């Protein structure tokens, strides 16, 4: 199942539980910000801000990047980013990576594909709302812009200009500028013929990214792969692909499920990539994989998870533990998500926070140790205070 559809459907189940049950571990969690438009990813910046990608609303091309200060006040960095409705939910900007004053932004599949004529089939959308779905953009702006801007806006004409290779310099009318360029434009889909429907395709869904040793690496949740992009030449290579996961619930659902890589983090010159795992969302088959960027060899780093969607290494007292975010602890029953801490990869985890409404990503304040989690279901950022 496509990641965007999974997040949308699961929200409907989770909201029913959490409206009645509330946010678990209230003594350690609080609402840092609310009213966001489907927040997907969050990163912190050297100037003490958080940058958050938001998929948008029902309006086409309403994706945006927001800036939050330490008290939760929001400003817009840029609006008008590519987005489109898929199965009733907006899919737009997702992965973020800040290198110096350049912000790389992954644009997801949007509405570039649509349901086919048969159950479980996908076909190209002949009229997508943006020409830049399944791409990565580079935004360059000064630290002063980050501290003071009231926002820039991208138009549909700007999107076509970017597709044609132009580098745009946007102005907000107050003397501030921001430049935008297209880094890589992945195909929106690849052929995936089925015996009963040869025209079936598989969607491309760049969902998370990182920069390592001067190259860009993208976790593609639709194609179940990690791609490397040479930032000098634009050349793309496949670093690794993730095999389908055996489905222990079969014959309920197919024999195997898609891996669905949804985050990528650098750890000791390798990558940590959580696998969400697709329909029928069996418990305890999700994992975090460790990937060698040179050989592409990937293997289980932490296993036995359910709907893992992010991981964050945490160094303390000379050792490294791992915060792992689970989107849901049991999707079929509508259970909410939670934040776990592993003192080591083989340790029994500690539940740090539960009752999370569709958590998608996290960032950690290195000064306080607090963790900030985006919730796509509630449109909030949750602050978790960790002693």
C-alpha positions as CSV (number, residue, x, y, z in Angstrom):
1,X,0.0,0.0,0.0
2,X,1.2,3.5,-0.8
3,X,2.6,5.4,2.3
4,X,0.3,8.4,1.8
5,X,-2.8,6.2,1.7
6,X,-1.7,4.3,4.7
7,X,-1.2,7.5,6.8
8,X,-4.6,8.8,5.7
9,X,-6.6,5.6,6.5
10,X,-4.9,5.0,9.8
11,X,-5.7,8.5,11.0
12,X,-9.4,7.8,10.8
13,X,-8.9,4.8,13.2
14,X,-6.5,6.6,15.5
15,X,-8.5,9.7,16.0
16,X,-11.5,7.8,17.3
17,X,-9.4,6.2,20.1
18,X,-7.4,9.3,21.0
19,X,-10.4,11.7,21.2
20,X,-11.7,9.5,23.9
21,X,-8.4,8.4,25.5
22,X,-6.3,11.6,25.3
23,X,-2.6,11.8,24.9
24,X,-0.8,9.2,27.0
25,X,2.0,10.0,29.4
26,X,0.7,13.5,29.8
27,X,3.2,14.2,32.6
28,X,6.1,14.1,30.0
29,X,4.4,15.4,26.8
30,X,2.8,18.7,25.8
31,X,1.6,20.4,22.7
32,X,4.4,22.6,21.3
33,X,2.4,23.8,18.3
34,X,-1.0,23.0,16.6
35,X,-3.0,24.0,13.5
36,X,-0.5,22.6,11.0
37,X,-1.5,21.2,7.6
38,X,-0.5,17.6,7.8
39,X,3.1,18.0,9.1
40,X,5.5,15.3,7.9
41,X,9.1,16.0,8.8
42,X,10.8,18.3,11.4
43,X,14.5,19.3,11.7
44,X,16.3,21.7,14.0
45,X,18.6,24.5,12.8
46,X,21.8,26.0,14.1
47,X,20.0,29.2,14.9
48,X,17.6,27.5,17.3
49,X,14.6,27.1,15.1
50,X,12.6,24.1,13.8
51,X,11.7,23.7,10.1
52,X,8.6,21.6,9.4
53,X,7.3,20.3,6.1
54,X,3.5,20.3,5.7
55,X,1.7,18.4,3.0
56,X,-1.0,21.0,2.5
57,X,-4.8,21.2,2.4
58,X,-7.5,20.2,-0.2
59,X,-6.3,23.1,-2.3
60,X,-3.7,22.0,-4.9
61,X,-0.1,23.2,-4.4
62,X,-0.7,24.3,-0.8
63,X,2.4,22.6,0.6
64,X,4.6,24.7,2.7
65,X,7.7,24.8,5.0
66,X,7.1,26.5,8.3
67,X,9.6,28.0,10.8
68,X,9.0,27.6,14.6
69,X,10.9,29.4,17.3
70,X,11.7,27.9,20.7
71,X,8.3,28.9,22.1
72,X,6.2,27.3,19.2
73,X,5.4,30.5,17.3
74,X,5.1,29.7,13.5
75,X,6.1,31.7,10.5
76,X,6.1,30.6,6.8
77,X,9.4,30.1,5.1
78,X,7.7,29.2,1.7
79,X,4.2,28.3,0.6
80,X,2.8,27.1,-2.7
81,X,4.9,24.0,-2.8
82,X,3.7,21.1,-4.9
83,X,0.8,19.1,-3.4
84,X,-2.2,17.2,-4.5
85,X,-5.1,15.1,-3.1
86,X,-4.7,11.4,-3.1
87,X,-7.5,9.3,-1.6
88,X,-8.8,12.5,0.0
89,X,-5.6,13.5,1.7
90,X,-2.9,16.0,0.6
91,X,0.5,14.7,-0.3
92,X,3.2,17.3,-0.8
93,X,6.6,18.2,0.7
94,X,8.1,15.7,3.1
95,X,11.8,15.0,3.8
96,X,14.1,18.0,4.9
97,X,17.8,18.3,5.2
98,X,19.7,21.5,6.0
99,X,23.3,21.8,4.8
100,X,24.8,25.2,5.6
101,X,22.2,27.6,4.2
102,X,20.8,25.1,1.7
103,X,17.6,23.3,2.6
104,X,16.8,20.2,0.5
105,X,13.1,19.3,0.3
106,X,11.7,16.0,-0.9
107,X,8.4,16.4,-2.8
108,X,6.3,13.2,-2.6
109,X,4.1,11.6,-5.2
110,X,1.2,14.0,-4.7
111,X,-1.6,13.0,-7.1
112,X,0.8,11.9,-9.9
113,X,-0.9,8.5,-9.9
114,X,-4.5,7.3,-9.2
115,X,-6.4,4.1,-8.5
116,X,-6.7,1.8,-11.5
117,X,-9.8,0.1,-12.9
118,X,-9.2,-3.0,-10.8
119,X,-8.8,-3.3,-7.0
120,X,-5.2,-2.9,-6.0
121,X,-4.1,-1.4,-9.3
122,X,-2.5,2.0,-10.0
123,X,-2.4,4.1,-13.2
124,X,-0.8,7.4,-14.1
125,X,-2.9,10.5,-13.4
126,X,-3.2,12.3,-16.8
127,X,-3.8,15.7,-15.0
128,X,-1.5,15.9,-11.9
129,X,-1.7,19.3,-10.1
130,X,2.0,19.8,-10.2
131,X,4.9,19.0,-12.7
132,X,7.3,18.6,-9.8
133,X,6.0,15.5,-7.9
134,X,8.6,12.9,-7.0
135,X,11.4,15.4,-7.0
136,X,13.9,17.2,-4.7
137,X,14.2,21.0,-4.5
138,X,17.1,23.1,-3.0
139,X,16.2,26.3,-1.2
140,X,18.9,28.8,-0.3
141,X,18.3,31.6,2.2
142,X,20.3,33.5,4.8
143,X,20.2,33.1,8.6
144,X,18.6,36.6,8.7
145,X,15.8,35.4,6.5
146,X,15.3,32.4,8.8
147,X,15.1,34.7,11.8
148,X,12.8,37.3,10.4
149,X,11.0,36.3,7.2
150,X,7.2,36.4,6.8
151,X,7.4,34.0,3.9
152,X,7.9,33.5,0.2
153,X,5.4,31.9,-2.2
154,X,5.9,29.7,-5.3
155,X,3.4,29.8,-8.2
156,X,2.5,27.1,-10.6
157,X,4.3,29.1,-13.3
158,X,7.4,29.0,-11.0
159,X,7.1,25.2,-10.8
160,X,7.2,24.9,-14.6
161,X,10.2,27.2,-14.7
162,X,12.0,25.0,-12.3
163,X,11.2,21.9,-14.3
164,X,12.7,23.7,-17.3
165,X,16.0,24.2,-15.5
166,X,15.7,27.7,-14.2
167,X,16.9,28.9,-10.8
168,X,14.4,31.2,-9.3
169,X,15.0,34.1,-6.9
170,X,11.9,34.8,-4.9
171,X,11.2,38.1,-3.1
172,X,8.8,38.7,-0.2
173,X,8.6,42.4,-0.9
174,X,10.6,43.3,2.2
175,X,14.0,43.1,0.7
176,X,14.5,39.4,1.5
177,X,15.2,36.8,-1.1
178,X,15.2,33.0,-1.4
179,X,16.5,31.0,-4.3
180,X,15.0,27.7,-5.5
181,X,16.2,25.1,-7.9
182,X,15.3,21.6,-9.0
183,X,18.0,19.1,-7.8
184,X,16.5,15.9,-9.2
185,X,13.2,15.0,-10.9
186,X,12.6,11.3,-10.4
187,X,10.1,9.5,-12.7
188,X,6.6,9.7,-11.1
189,X,6.2,5.9,-11.6
190,X,7.7,2.8,-13.1
191,X,5.9,0.0,-15.0
192,X,4.6,-2.7,-12.7
193,X,2.5,-5.0,-15.0
194,X,0.1,-7.5,-13.4
195,X,-1.3,-10.7,-15.0
196,X,-4.8,-9.2,-15.0
197,X,-3.7,-5.6,-15.7
198,X,-0.6,-5.0,-17.8
199,X,-0.9,-1.2,-17.5
200,X,-0.4,-1.2,-13.8
201,X,2.4,1.1,-12.4
202,X,4.3,1.5,-9.1
203,X,4.4,5.0,-7.7
204,X,7.6,6.8,-6.8
205,X,7.4,8.5,-3.4
206,X,10.6,10.3,-2.2
207,X,9.8,10.6,1.5
208,X,13.0,11.2,3.4
209,X,16.5,12.4,2.5
210,X,20.0,13.1,3.9
211,X,23.3,14.4,2.7
212,X,26.4,12.3,3.2
213,X,29.9,13.0,2.0
214,X,28.6,15.5,-0.5
215,X,25.9,13.4,-2.1
216,X,22.2,13.3,-1.6
217,X,20.5,10.1,-0.5
218,X,16.7,9.6,-0.8
219,X,14.5,7.0,0.8
220,X,11.8,6.3,-1.7
221,X,8.7,4.8,0.1
222,X,7.0,3.9,-3.1
223,X,9.8,2.1,-4.9
224,X,11.2,0.5,-1.7
225,X,14.7,1.8,-2.3
226,X,17.4,4.2,-1.4
227,X,18.8,6.3,-4.2
228,X,22.0,8.3,-4.3
229,X,22.2,11.6,-6.2
230,X,25.5,13.2,-7.2
231,X,24.9,16.9,-6.3
232,X,27.5,18.0,-8.9
233,X,26.3,16.0,-11.9
234,X,22.8,15.1,-11.0
235,X,23.5,11.4,-11.7
236,X,21.2,9.0,-9.9
237,X,22.2,5.5,-8.7
238,X,20.3,2.8,-6.8
239,X,22.1,2.3,-3.4
240,X,19.8,-0.6,-2.2
241,X,16.4,-2.0,-2.5
242,X,14.4,-3.6,0.2
243,X,12.8,-7.0,-0.4
244,X,9.1,-7.6,0.3
245,X,8.4,-8.7,3.9
246,X,6.7,-12.1,4.5
247,X,3.2,-11.6,5.8
248,X,2.6,-13.8,8.9
249,X,-1.2,-13.1,8.6
250,X,-1.5,-14.8,5.2
251,X,-4.0,-15.7,3.8
252,X,-5.3,-12.5,5.2
253,X,-3.7,-10.1,2.7
254,X,-1.0,-11.1,0.2
255,X,1.9,-13.5,0.9
256,X,4.3,-10.6,1.2
257,X,4.1,-6.8,2.1
258,X,6.0,-3.9,0.7
259,X,8.9,-2.7,2.9
260,X,8.1,1.0,2.7
261,X,11.2,2.9,3.8
262,X,10.2,6.1,5.4
263,X,13.2,7.7,7.0
264,X,17.0,7.8,6.5
265,X,19.6,8.9,9.1
266,X,23.4,8.8,9.0
267,X,24.9,6.7,11.7
268,X,28.6,5.7,11.9
269,X,29.1,6.2,8.1
270,X,26.1,4.1,7.4
271,X,22.3,4.7,7.1
272,X,19.5,3.7,9.4
273,X,16.3,3.2,7.5
274,X,13.0,2.3,9.3
275,X,10.6,0.1,7.3
276,X,7.0,0.8,7.9
277,X,5.8,-2.3,6.1
278,X,2.6,-2.3,4.0
279,X,-0.8,-4.1,4.0
280,X,-2.0,-6.0,6.0
281,X,0.2,-4.2,8.6
282,X,1.1,-7.3,10.6
283,X,2.6,-6.5,14.1
284,X,6.2,-7.1,14.9
285,X,7.5,-7.4,11.4
286,X,8.6,-3.8,11.0
287,X,12.3,-3.1,11.5
288,X,15.1,-0.6,11.2
289,X,17.7,-1.6,8.6
290,X,21.3,-0.6,8.5
291,X,22.6,0.2,5.0
292,X,26.2,0.4,3.7
293,X,26.1,3.3,1.3
294,X,29.0,1.8,-0.8
295,X,28.0,-1.8,-1.2
296,X,24.2,-1.4,-0.7
297,X,24.1,-4.3,1.7
298,X,21.3,-3.9,4.2
299,X,20.4,-5.9,7.3
300,X,18.3,-5.7,10.4
301,X,19.5,-3.3,13.0
302,X,16.5,-3.3,15.3
303,X,13.7,-5.8,14.7
304,X,10.3,-6.8,16.1
305,X,8.8,-3.4,15.6
306,X,5.3,-2.3,14.5
307,X,5.0,0.5,12.0
308,X,8.4,2.0,12.6
309,X,8.6,5.4,11.0
310,X,11.7,7.1,12.4
311,X,14.9,6.5,14.4
312,X,17.2,8.9,16.2
313,X,20.6,7.9,17.7
314,X,21.2,9.4,21.1
315,X,24.7,9.6,22.6
316,X,24.8,9.6,26.4
317,X,27.7,8.9,28.8
318,X,29.9,7.4,26.1
319,X,27.3,5.1,24.7
320,X,24.6,5.3,22.0
321,X,21.0,4.5,22.5
322,X,18.2,4.8,20.0
323,X,14.8,6.6,20.0
324,X,12.4,4.7,17.7
325,X,9.1,6.2,16.6
326,X,6.2,3.8,15.8
327,X,3.3,5.2,13.8
328,X,0.9,2.7,15.4
329,X,1.4,-0.3,17.7
330,X,-1.5,-2.2,16.0
331,X,-2.9,-0.6,12.9
332,X,-5.8,-3.2,12.5
333,X,-7.2,-2.4,15.9
334,X,-6.6,1.3,15.5
335,X,-3.9,1.6,18.3
336,X,-2.0,4.9,18.5
337,X,1.7,5.4,18.0
338,X,4.5,5.6,20.6
339,X,8.1,6.6,21.2
340,X,10.5,3.9,22.3
341,X,14.0,4.1,23.7
342,X,16.5,1.3,23.1
343,X,19.6,1.4,25.3
344,X,21.2,-0.9,22.7
345,X,20.0,-2.7,19.6
346,X,19.3,-5.9,21.6
347,X,17.8,-4.3,24.7
348,X,14.2,-4.4,25.7
349,X,12.8,-1.0,24.9
350,X,11.4,1.6,27.3
351,X,8.1,3.3,26.3
352,X,9.0,7.0,26.5
353,X,5.6,8.4,25.2
354,X,2.4,6.7,24.0
355,X,-0.9,7.8,22.6
356,X,0.7,9.7,19.7
357,X,-1.8,10.6,16.9
358,X,-0.1,9.5,13.7
359,X,3.5,10.5,14.5
360,X,5.7,10.8,11.5
361,X,9.1,12.3,12.4
362,X,11.1,13.7,15.3
363,X,13.9,16.1,16.1
364,X,15.9,16.4,19.4
365,X,17.0,19.6,21.2
366,X,20.6,18.7,22.1
367,X,20.7,21.3,24.9
368,X,17.6,20.0,26.8
369,X,17.2,16.5,25.4
370,X,13.6,17.3,24.6
371,X,12.1,15.5,21.5
372,X,9.7,17.2,19.1
373,X,7.4,14.9,17.2
374,X,5.2,15.8,14.2
375,X,1.7,14.3,14.2
376,X,0.1,14.1,10.8
377,X,-3.3,13.1,12.2
378,X,-3.7,16.0,14.7
379,X,-1.7,18.7,12.9
380,X,0.4,19.2,16.0
381,X,4.0,19.1,17.2
382,X,4.3,17.2,20.5
383,X,7.1,18.0,22.9
384,X,8.4,15.1,24.9
385,X,10.5,16.0,27.9
386,X,13.1,13.3,28.6
387,X,15.1,13.4,31.8
